Amino acid sequence: MNTYNTIMKYFWLTAAIIIFLVVTVMGVKEGFGKWVFYYLFVMSSLGMYFFKMWMMKRFVKHQSYLQEIKEKNKEKL
């Protein structure tokens, strides 16, 4: 699962960069009035990247918490 999360994290970052470059180039060629709305896709991709980072950190903290509880239960037995 960690490999999947890492791949998806970099996927969203790469998608944001590529979309930003394409929209910017097309905006220069055809005018930003037509292409400015496509920056929403860049923002959503960046949002997914940061959301994925936050969730991965949260997952690691939760796993360490569960391990700590498991160790405490072993000590009680």
Contacts in CASP RR format, 6 or more apart in sequence:
PFRMAT RR
TARGET T0000
AUTHOR 0000-0000-0000
METHOD contacts of the structure
MODEL  1
MNTYNTIMKYFWLTAAIIIFLVVTVMGVKEGFGKWVFYYLFVMSSLGMYF
FKMWMMKRFVKHQSYLQEIKEKNKEKL
5 52 0 8 1.000
5 55 0 8 1.000
5 56 0 8 1.000
5 59 0 8 1.000
6 56 0 8 1.000
8 52 0 8 1.000
9 49 0 8 1.000
9 52 0 8 1.000
9 53 0 8 1.000
9 56 0 8 1.000
12 45 0 8 1.000
12 46 0 8 1.000
12 47 0 8 1.000
12 48 0 8 1.000
12 49 0 8 1.000
12 52 0 8 1.000
13 45 0 8 1.000
13 46 0 8 1.000
13 49 0 8 1.000
15 45 0 8 1.000
16 42 0 8 1.000
16 45 0 8 1.000
16 46 0 8 1.000
16 49 0 8 1.000
19 38 0 8 1.000
19 41 0 8 1.000
19 42 0 8 1.000
19 45 0 8 1.000
20 39 0 8 1.000
20 42 0 8 1.000
23 35 0 8 1.000
23 38 0 8 1.000
23 39 0 8 1.000
23 41 0 8 1.000
23 42 0 8 1.000
26 35 0 8 1.000
26 38 0 8 1.000
27 33 0 8 1.000
27 34 0 8 1.000
27 35 0 8 1.000
27 36 0 8 1.000
END
